[in-house]
Amino acid sequence: MRISFFTTSLCLGLVALAPCLRAQSTPEPITLNEAIRQALAKNYSIKAQGFGTNATRADLAAEWGAFHPGFRGTYTHSEDGSPQSSDPFTGNRPPSSIVESDTFSLGVGGIAPWGMSYQVSGYSQNQRGTFNAFADNYFSFAGLEITQPLLKGFGFDANLVSVRLARASHGVSQWQYKQTVMNIVTSVIYAYLELDFAHKNLEIAIRSRDLASGLLKENEKRFEAGSLSAADVTSARTRVATREEAILIATRSVKVSANFLKGLISDDNTTALLDRNLAIAKPAPLPDHVPNPAFEFAAALERRPDYQQAKLNVRRADVNRRYRRNQLMPQVNLVGSLGYNGLDNHVSKSQLQVLDRDSRSYSLGAVVSVPLTFAAERGRYRSATFNLQQAEMNLAAVEQDIVVALGNAASQINTAKQRVEVTTYSLGLAEQNLDAEVKKLRAGTGSTFFVLAQQEILAGAEISAYRAETDLQRALADYNLQRGMTLDEHGITIEGDTDMRY
């Protein structure tokens, strides 16, 4: 028999791929820390919130940009022809009077954070026409012009309102980012624990089915020997079928839990995500913690993102209220200018006269503007005051919610620890009872019904015991979340706005 080169190559390729195929079908189990690391790197909610934080940082920079000075340059050419009146004696109309001008200017100006607007500029204008036989005539000026509000529009409260609001919004976004990271990390812990519990539930269901199958085989042998009734065999066979159904339900629970965890730690948004195998290691117990809400409440306020966001909302409302209070004042602006003039037939000589500061020009005055009523301003101020009071009440409500949440989380830990003790003790009793019923059945003094019932009681006790262990771990994770310590407990630091280290 001859083997072609293609067949040989195919066989060698399959042999080479075999380790890869085995690795794909049975991936290395990931630890809880590795699952958290993948979530930090790939989770869409974290990425989306990171972009939001970057956007608010850009908004803050844009608001500060309003106080950066700006450059302005202009050039204009104009021609103005004015018709002359007719001669009253001859009726002849002389030629029109024409004035031409070329103006160019350069300047730098802006607004100061306390409200003063300024303009440092210089310009030269060449005005000529029939009045001077179109000879060049350059007028130049250079100087400073300012407008300083004295009441309305004066001070940092009135002029930095946009910056302060943007800074508060950026702070809120930063805390929202931290809250998102904390929530995702906690969700990963929950999902990891639930997947582990689903696997344990499946193991218990299989073991319970195997116990029923073993009892069925034993009953069939005893029935054949004539020492057991057919009803006992039928009862055991029925329980085997029922526990097969439990295995199917537990298997689906494993798939659902695995898909949920994969969605948290992966950025794959195709159906390939569903086909990816996910194996997890047995979760290491979270560090035990003795809750003390009264002692930990103050520190929790400083670390809780929702509380810090509520504080920033109060700050935003106060910034707006102070701005609206300033707007109740009349508009009184101090205006002034100081500069120097130059005049010559040559533009350079005209500008040199400005530099020599021989011809000074200055002005000083005030502009007053008072509305007949302040109805609009008073309404906006009252609205801002109510908004501040509302924000303060919301802050107090968040404080109360944190008190309740800490208390509930602490109670949950204490209850879960007690459940672990009770369910562990119950599991031991269930194992003893099943062993006793099996011995009685084999001795001829028991019944299949009681053995099957004790098997189910044992399976339920195993599930309850592991459920209690899982709930204790969830309670510890929840208490870390409520006191704002989720990231610290897992060694996660957020540097800058959205840069994380783990």
C-alpha positions in Angstrom: 0.0 0.0 0.0 1.4 3.4 -1.0 0.7 6.5 1.1 0.7 9.8 -0.8 2.8 12.7 0.3 -0.5 14.7 0.9 -1.8 12.1 3.3 1.5 11.9 5.2 1.6 15.7 5.5 -2.0 15.8 6.7 -1.3 13.2 9.4 1.8 15.0 10.6 -0.2 18.2 10.7 -2.9 16.7 12.8 -0.3 15.3 15.2 1.2 18.7 15.5 -2.1 20.4 16.1 -3.3 17.8 18.6 -1.8 19.7 21.6 -3.4 22.9 20.5 -6.8 21.3 20.0 -6.6 19.7 23.5 -5.6 23.1 24.9 -8.6 24.8 23.2 -11.0 22.1 24.5 -9.7 22.1 28.0 -8.3 25.6 28.7 -6.2 26.4 31.7 -8.5 27.5 34.7 -8.3 31.2 35.4 -8.2 32.5 38.9 -10.4 35.2 40.3 -7.5 37.7 40.1 -7.0 36.9 36.5 -10.7 37.3 35.8 -10.6 40.7 37.4 -7.5 41.7 35.4 -9.2 40.8 32.2 -12.3 42.7 33.1 -10.2 45.8 33.9 -8.6 45.6 30.4 -11.6 44.6 28.3 -14.9 45.4 29.9 -17.0 47.7 27.7 -18.6 49.6 30.6 -15.2 50.5 32.0 -14.0 51.6 28.6 -17.1 53.7 27.9 -16.9 55.5 31.2 -13.2 56.2 30.6 -14.1 58.0 27.4 -16.7 60.0 29.4 -14.0 61.1 31.9 -11.7 62.1 29.1 -14.5 64.2 27.6 -15.2 66.1 30.8 -11.4 66.7 31.2 -11.4 68.2 27.6 -14.5 70.3 28.5 -12.6 71.7 31.6 -9.6 72.6 29.4 -12.0 74.3 26.9 -13.6 76.4 29.7 -10.1 77.6 30.9 -9.4 78.4 27.2 -11.9 81.3 27.4 -9.3 83.2 29.5 -6.4 82.7 27.1 -5.5 85.8 25.2 -6.3 85.9 21.5 -4.6 87.6 18.5 -6.5 89.7 16.1 -5.4 91.3 12.8 -7.5 93.3 10.4 -7.2 95.1 7.1 -9.9 97.1 5.4 -10.1 99.3 2.4 -12.9 101.8 1.9 -13.9 104.5 -0.6 -16.5 107.1 0.2 -17.8 109.5 -2.6 -19.8 112.5 -1.4 -21.7 114.5 -4.0 -21.3 118.3 -3.9 -24.1 120.8 -3.9 -24.9 122.6 -7.2 -23.6 126.2 -7.6 -26.6 128.4 -6.8 -25.7 130.9 -9.6 -24.6 128.6 -12.4 -26.4 125.4 -11.5 -23.2 123.4 -12.2 -22.4 120.6 -9.9 -18.7 120.2 -9.0 -17.0 116.8 -8.9 -17.8 114.5 -6.0 -15.6 114.6 -2.9 -13.8 111.3 -2.6 -12.2 109.9 0.6 -10.2 106.7 0.5 -8.8 104.9 3.5 -6.7 101.8 4.2 -6.6 100.5 7.7 -4.6 97.7 9.2 -4.4 96.7 12.9 -2.8 94.1 15.1 -3.9 93.4 18.7 -4.0 90.9 21.6 -6.9 90.8 24.0 -8.9 88.7 26.3 -10.8 88.4 29.5 -9.3 88.1 33.0 -10.8 85.7 35.6 -12.1 88.6 37.7 -14.0 90.0 34.7 -11.8 92.7 33.2 -11.6 92.7 29.4 -8.5 94.1 27.8 -7.2 94.9 24.4 -3.6 95.8 23.6 -3.6 96.9 20.0 -2.1 99.2 17.4 -3.4 100.4 14.0 -2.4 102.6 11.2 -4.9 104.3 8.8 -4.0 106.0 5.6 -6.7 108.5 4.7 -6.5 110.4 1.5 -8.8 112.0 -1.1 -9.7 115.0 -3.0 -9.3 117.1 0.1 -5.5 116.5 0.0 -5.0 115.6 -3.7 -4.8 111.9 -2.6 -1.5 112.4 -0.8 -0.7 109.7 1.8 -1.6 110.7 5.3 -1.0 108.0 8.0 -2.5 108.2 11.4 -1.2 105.6 13.8 -2.3 104.6 17.4 -1.1 102.0 19.9 -2.3 101.6 23.4 -4.4 99.6 26.0 -8.2 99.6 26.3 -9.9 98.0 29.4 -13.4 97.4 30.6 -13.7 96.4 34.3 -17.2 95.6 35.8 -17.6 96.9 39.3 -20.8 95.2 40.3 -22.5 92.8 37.9 -19.9 90.6 36.3 -17.2 91.4 38.8 -15.2 88.8 40.7 -14.3 85.1 40.4 -17.8 84.0 41.3 -19.3 85.7 38.2 -16.5 84.8 35.7 -15.3 81.4 36.8 -18.7 79.9 37.0 -18.2 77.8 33.7 -14.8 76.6 34.9 -16.0 75.6 38.3 -19.0 73.8 36.9 -16.8 72.0 34.4 -14.4 71.1 37.2 -17.2 69.7 39.3 -18.5 67.8 36.3 -15.1 66.3 35.7 -14.9 65.4 39.3 -18.3 63.7 39.1 -17.1 61.8 36.0 -13.9 60.6 37.8 -16.0 59.3 40.7 -18.4 57.7 38.2 -15.4 56.0 36.6 -14.3 54.7 40.0 -17.8 53.5 40.8 -18.0 51.7 37.4 -14.7 49.9 38.1 -15.9 49.0 41.6 -19.2 47.7 40.4 -17.6 45.6 37.6 -15.0 44.1 39.9 -17.8 43.2 42.4 -19.9 41.8 39.5 -16.9 39.7 38.4 -16.5 38.3 42.0 -20.2 37.5 42.1 -20.2 35.9 38.7 -17.1 33.9 39.5 -18.6 32.6 42.7 -21.9 31.8 41.0 -20.1 29.9 38.3 -18.2 28.0 40.9 -21.5 27.3 42.7 -23.1 26.2 39.5 -20.3 23.7 38.9 -20.6 22.5 42.5 -24.4 22.1 42.0 -23.8 20.1 38.9 -21.3 17.8 40.8 -23.9 17.3 43.5 -26.6 16.5 41.0 -24.4 14.0 39.3 -23.3 12.4 42.6 -27.0 12.2 43.7 -27.9 10.5 40.4 -25.0 8.1 40.8 -26.2 7.3 44.4 -29.7 6.6 43.0 -28.2 4.5 40.2 -26.1 2.5 42.7 -29.2 1.9 44.8 -31.1 0.8 41.6 -28.5 -1.8 40.7 -28.4 -3.1 44.2 -32.2 -3.3 44.3 -32.3 -5.1 41.0 -29.9 -7.7 42.3 -31.9 -8.2 45.4 -35.1 -8.4 43.4 -33.6 -11.1 41.3 -32.6 -12.9 44.5 -36.2 -12.6 45.7 -35.4 -10.5 48.8 -36.9 -7.2 47.5 -40.2 -6.2 45.8 -40.6 -4.9 42.3 -42.0 -1.6 43.8 -38.6 -0.9 45.3 -36.9 -1.3 41.9 -39.5 1.0 40.3 -39.1 3.6 42.9 -35.3 3.7 42.5 -35.6 3.8 38.7 -38.0 6.7 39.0 -35.6 8.7 41.2 -32.8 8.0 38.7 -34.8 9.6 35.9 -35.8 12.6 38.1 -32.2 13.2 39.0 -31.2 13.0 35.3 -33.5 16.0 34.9 -31.7 17.8 37.7 -28.4 17.3 35.9 -29.8 18.9 32.7 -31.0 21.9 34.7 -27.7 22.2 36.5 -25.8 21.9 33.2 -27.7 24.8 31.7 -27.1 26.9 34.9 -23.3 26.3 34.4 -23.6 27.6 30.8 -25.6 30.6 31.8 -23.2 31.5 34.6 -20.2 31.0 32.3 -21.7 33.2 29.6 -22.4 36.0 32.1 -18.8 35.9 33.4 -17.4 35.8 29.9 -19.4 38.9 29.1 -17.8 40.7 32.0 -14.2 39.8 31.3 -14.1 39.8 27.5 -14.4 42.3 24.7 -15.6 39.7 22.2 -19.0 40.9 20.9 -19.6 38.1 18.4 -21.3 34.7 18.8 -17.8 33.2 19.2 -18.0 34.3 22.8 -20.7 31.6 23.4 -18.4 28.9 22.0 -15.4 29.9 24.1 -14.7 27.4 26.9 -14.1 28.9 30.3 -12.6 27.0 33.2 -12.1 28.6 36.6 -10.0 27.6 39.5 -11.5 27.0 43.0 -11.9 30.5 44.4 -9.7 31.4 47.3 -11.7 32.7 50.3 -11.8 36.4 50.6 -10.1 37.9 53.7 -12.4 37.6 56.7 -13.6 40.9 58.1 -15.4 41.7 61.3 -17.8 44.5 60.3 -18.2 47.6 62.4 -20.5 50.1 60.6 -20.3 52.7 63.3 -16.5 52.8 63.2 -16.2 52.5 59.4 -19.0 55.0 58.4 -16.9 58.1 58.3 -14.1 56.5 56.2 -16.8 55.0 53.9 -18.1 58.5 53.2 -14.7 59.6 51.9 -14.3 56.6 49.7 -17.9 56.1 48.4 -18.2 57.5 44.8 -21.9 58.1 45.2 -21.4 60.3 48.3 -18.5 62.2 46.6 -20.7 62.8 43.6 -23.5 64.1 45.8 -21.0 66.5 47.4 -19.9 67.8 44.0 -23.5 68.3 43.0 -23.9 70.5 46.1 -20.8 72.4 45.0 -22.2 72.9 41.5 -25.5 74.2 42.9 -23.6 76.6 45.2 -21.5 77.9 42.3 -24.6 78.6 40.3 -26.3 80.3 43.2 -23.4 82.6 43.8 -23.3 83.5 40.1 -27.1 84.2 40.1 -26.6 86.4 43.2 -24.0 88.5 41.3 -26.4 88.9 38.4 -28.9 90.7 40.7 -26.6 93.8 40.8 -26.7 96.7 38.4 -24.3 96.8 35.5 -21.6 99.4 36.3 -18.5 99.2 34.1 -15.3 101.2 34.4 -13.9 101.9 30.9 -10.6 103.4 30.1 -7.9 103.6 27.5 -4.3 104.9 27.3 -2.2 105.2 24.2 -0.2 107.3 21.8 -0.8 108.8 18.4 1.3 109.5 15.4 0.7 111.4 12.1 2.9 111.6 9.0 3.0 111.1 5.2 5.0 107.9 5.7 3.7 105.0 7.7 7.0 104.2 9.4 7.4 107.7 10.6 3.9 107.8 11.9 4.5 104.6 13.9 7.9 106.0 15.2 6.0 108.9 16.6 3.8 106.4 18.5 6.9 104.8 19.9 8.3 108.2 20.9 5.1 108.7 22.9 4.9 112.4 22.1 1.2 112.6 21.6 -0.7 110.9 24.4 -4.3 109.9 24.2 -6.4 108.6 27.2 -9.9 108.3 28.3 -11.7 107.3 31.5 -15.4 106.8 32.2 -18.2 104.6 33.5 -21.1 102.9 31.8 -24.2 102.2 34.0 -27.0 99.9 32.9 -29.9 99.2 35.3 -33.0 97.3 34.2 -36.4 98.7 35.1 -37.1 95.4 37.0 -35.0 92.6 38.2 -37.8 90.0 37.8 -35.8 87.6 35.6 -32.7 87.8 37.8 -34.6 87.4 41.0 -36.4 84.3 39.6 -33.2 82.7 38.5 -31.6 83.4 41.9 -34.5 81.8 43.7 -34.4 78.8 41.5 -30.7 78.4 42.1 -31.3 78.7 45.9 -33.9 75.9 45.7 -31.6 73.8 43.6 -28.9 74.1 46.3 -31.3 73.1 49.0 -32.4 70.1 46.9 -28.8 69.1 46.4 -28.1 69.3 50.2 -31.1 67.2 50.9 -30.0 64.6 48.3 -26.6 64.6 50.0 -28.2 63.9 53.4 -30.3 61.1 51.8 -27.1 59.5 50.4 -25.6 59.6 53.8 -28.6 57.8 55.2 -28.6 55.3 52.4 -24.9 54.5 53.2 -25.7 54.0 56.9 -28.5 51.5 56.0 -26.4 49.8 53.3 -23.5 49.4 55.7 -25.8 48.0 58.4 -27.4 45.6 56.0 -24.1 44.4 54.6 -22.7 43.8 58.1 -25.8 41.9 59.1 -25.5 39.9 55.9 -22.0 38.8 56.8 -23.0 37.8 60.4 -26.0 35.8 59.0 -23.9 34.1 56.4 -21.3 33.0 59.0 -24.1 31.5 61.1 -25.6 29.8 58.0 -22.2 28.3 57.3 -22.1 26.8 60.8 -25.7 25.5 60.7 -25.5 24.1 57.2 -22.1 22.4 57.9 -23.7 20.7 60.9 -26.8 19.7 59.0 -24.6 18.2 56.2 -22.9 16.0 58.8 -26.2 14.8 60.1 -27.5 14.1 56.6 -24.5 12.0 55.8 -25.0 10.0 59.1 -28.7 9.5 58.4 -28.1 8.3 54.9 -25.5 5.8 56.1 -27.9 4.6 58.7 -30.8 4.1 56.3 -28.5 2.2 53.8 -27.4 -0.1 56.6 -31.0 -0.7 57.6 -32.0 -1.4 54.0 -29.2 -3.9 53.6 -30.2 -5.5 56.9 -33.8 -5.9 55.7 -35.3 -3.5 58.2 -35.3 -0.4 56.1 -37.0 0.7 52.8 -35.9 2.1 49.5 -38.2 5.0 50.0 -36.3 6.2 53.1 -32.9 5.7 51.5 -33.9 7.7 48.4 -35.4 10.4 50.6 -32.2 10.6 52.6 -30.1 10.8 49.4 -32.2 13.9 48.4 -31.9 15.4 51.8 -28.1 14.9 51.6 -28.0 16.6 48.2 -30.0 19.5 49.5 -27.8 19.8 52.5 -24.7 19.8 50.3 -26.2 22.5 48.2 -27.3 24.6 51.2 -23.8 24.3 52.7 -22.1 25.4 49.6 -24.7 28.1 49.0 -23.9 29.4 52.5 -20.2 29.5 51.7 -20.8 31.3 48.5 -23.2 33.8 50.1 -20.6 34.5 52.8 -18.0 35.3 50.1 -20.6 37.5 48.3 -21.4 39.3 51.6 -17.7 40.1 52.2 -17.5 41.4 48.6 -20.6 43.5 49.1 -19.4 44.9 52.4 -16.1 46.0 50.7 -18.3 47.7 48.1 -20.4 49.5 50.6 -17.4 50.8 52.5 -15.7 51.8 49.3 -12.8 49.3 49.7 -13.3 47.1 46.7 -10.3 48.4 44.8 -8.0 48.6 47.8 -8.8 45.0 48.8 -7.8 43.7 45.4 -4.7 46.0 45.0 -6.2 48.1 42.2 -5.2 51.8 42.0 -6.5 54.4 39.5 -3.7 56.8 38.5 -4.8 60.1 36.9 -8.3 59.9 35.5 -8.5 56.4 33.9 -5.2 54.7 34.2 -5.4 51.6 36.3 -2.7 49.5 37.9 -3.4 46.0 39.2 
